[in-house]
Amino acid sequence: MLRRSFLAWAVASGATAAASVAGYLRWREITPVVHAPGRDAGHFLRDRKPLPAPSQSLSTDVLILGSGVAGLTAAWKMRKEGQDDFLMLDGPEPYGNAAGGQHGSLAYPTGAHYLPLPTEDCFHVRELLADLGVIVRGADAPKPTYDERFVLHGPEDRLLYKGAWQEGVLPHEGVPAQELAEHQRFFAQIDVLRAAVGADGRRRFTFPSERSSMDAAAARLDTMHFGAWVAQQGYRAPSLLWYLDYCCRDDYGAGMNDVSAWAGLHYFCGRGGVAENAEQGAWLTWPEGLQALASGMERLARPRRLAGSAVRLRTMAGAARGRNTEVLCFALEHGVARTFTIRARRVICAMPLHVAARVVENMPDVHRQIHAPWMVANFLMKRFPHELPDAPLAWDNVVHGTQGLGYVVSTHQDIRVAPPEKTVFTSYVALSGRDPREARKWMMTASGEELLALASEDLRAAYGMQFESCVERVDITLRGHAMAVPRPGFRSDASLRALREMDGPVLFAHSDLSGFSVFEEASWWGYRAAQRALRG
Ligand SMILES: Cc1cc2nc3c(=O)[nH]c(=O)nc-3n(C[C@H](O)[C@H](O)[C@H](O)COP(=O)(O)OP(=O)(O)OC[C@H]3O[C@@H](n4cnc5c(N)ncnc54)[C@H](O)[C@@H]3O)c2cc1C
């Protein structure tokens, strides 16, 4: 299906046969390096291969399973509050979906890449940013002061629409007046909803989402798809509909007809932090994306880290110092499995829930979440492609009407007078609009060329034939279960609520607990698990 759409694109683009062949041959010279974090370990667990007997047993007060944003937040918070008896088991991917990579001096994201300014409600993120020095003053004030190196500077984003670049991601140039009027009406409605308070006295949309109103109106919004809500409100403008769908794909990995109306609105209404020295709604970013925050937390937390993955977690009575929970872990070293056990008083499960369900004995049932597969491609550019003078390269560059979500430029925040010679363009594709299982299967079995064709769709649309000659190397990261899709009903899911409320020897902390995946949510569950673990 994907290959067909790629061929359709190539034909529609009107490239001559000779040029296509030349381009194709050049691409063949660049074989992408394909990474699939967790695939080997995941398959090992899934296939229930026999494991050797444990060769070591360790003991700790608190054990954190997983080194993503949730696990690292728990580690940072515990260390800060004086707990130093804890261990962190990395799992198959240190930093998880907030990981990044490096080519020489050029860092780039292989997952999350930006963080909107947190509102006052998002106090846990503000506290973290202050500890990391990203907030330099006033973390508790309505308008903190941020280190300006990390505040996204212009040009922030641009859109390739009907063959020309325009500023911003919402199409406006060449858009009929009645469509522009609908844009205005939509954003006026968002302003009202952003300030709305539910019948239970809570803000209707806020971070952490757990603290948003759960009144009857909020519950109603969660029973329908965002696309249905948009239609119900009388929005018809194709430019607006494309934009709303794009935003859902970009944040949730699924289009507006797949996500809950509450989630669709939360995207627009839950954020909007302000700062003393940045515009309202500004974003923070780093060359390596949110790996900067993950590695910063690791630096502050100084966790004792162990390579390996949890295979089985069980709780039994009677161990010394209440360390009643035992985790069997395995590590694959050059394809050979080694196992060891860790005993702990409290275990923070900061791994995805579908993995935890296979690891944690007697785990309460979780209704199956659907996870969207994503592909992140890093193009090491030996030089910048030529840009038109009136359409300079932006941090985020989006192409209208493709499957892709655009590409970001790793050196954008570089403020040296002369631009660097090389850079990394990172393109994002959520394989939305089809059955996630089928999309995952396609992604995991596709050839490097097929993956490259899809990953480079936006870049080829933006630069045509010149693009390929600028590329030195391509790394493609496949994230098969990248993020939970917030489908209608996700907020009232009783099985998720039960996991959030658990406060025994096993605590859960992962963005899956929110039913959708953004930094603020992942970090919230880590923060909360640490508070519970600290209570003794
Ligand atoms: C492509 C992409 C782009 C994104 N962009 C943004 C963005 O720009 N801004 C934003 O706010 N959010 C973004 N997100 C979402 C954000 O990255 C996530 O919400 C966040 O990183 C999730 O952190 P987590 O700790 O919940 O989970 P994960 O990142 O899933 O981490 C889980 C951890 O568990 C470990 N693990 C797995 N199995 C085991 C096991 N058996 N035993 C022990 N450990 C195990 C893994 O190794 C990993 O360390 C993006 C996500 C993706 C996929």
The ligand as an ORCA input file, in Angstrom:
! r2SCAN-3c Opt
* xyz 0 1
  C       8.690     10.018     16.915
  C       8.220     10.691     18.178
  C       8.272     12.079     18.296
  C       7.841     12.691     19.473
  N       7.925     14.040     19.579
  C       7.582     14.634     20.745
  C       7.800     16.013     20.940
  O       8.360     16.685     20.067
  N       7.421     16.577     22.130
  C       6.851     15.825     23.130
  O       6.497     16.377     24.179
  N       6.675     14.495     22.983
  C       7.033     13.891     21.827
  N       6.898     12.538     21.694
  C       6.407     11.785     22.845
  C       7.524     11.600     23.896
  O       8.689     11.188     23.263
  C       7.112     10.543     24.878
  O       5.911     10.942     25.508
  C       8.102     10.226     25.970
  O       9.421     10.215     25.520
  C       7.693      8.865     26.518
  O       8.463      8.543     27.636
  P       8.085      7.268     28.512
  O       9.073      7.203     29.602
  O       6.653      7.299     28.858
  O       8.244      6.005     27.565
  P       9.330      5.397     26.500
  O       9.966      6.485     25.813
  O       8.480      4.422     25.787
  O      10.362      4.678     27.445
  C      10.147      3.359     27.910
  C      11.423      2.810     28.512
  O      11.133      1.471     28.929
  C      12.206      0.646     28.588
  N      11.732     -0.738     28.493
  C      11.013     -1.329     27.523
  N      10.855     -2.629     27.794
  C      11.478     -2.866     28.971
  C      11.679     -4.018     29.760
  N      11.192     -5.230     29.420
  N      12.393     -3.895     30.899
  C      12.904     -2.711     31.294
  N      12.736     -1.578     30.569
  C      12.031     -1.662     29.427
  C      12.737      1.214     27.289
  O      14.088      0.837     27.084
  C      12.600      2.715     27.549
  O      13.769      3.191     28.162
  C       7.333     11.912     20.531
  C       7.275     10.516     20.408
  C       7.719      9.911     19.250
  C       7.662      8.419     19.141
*
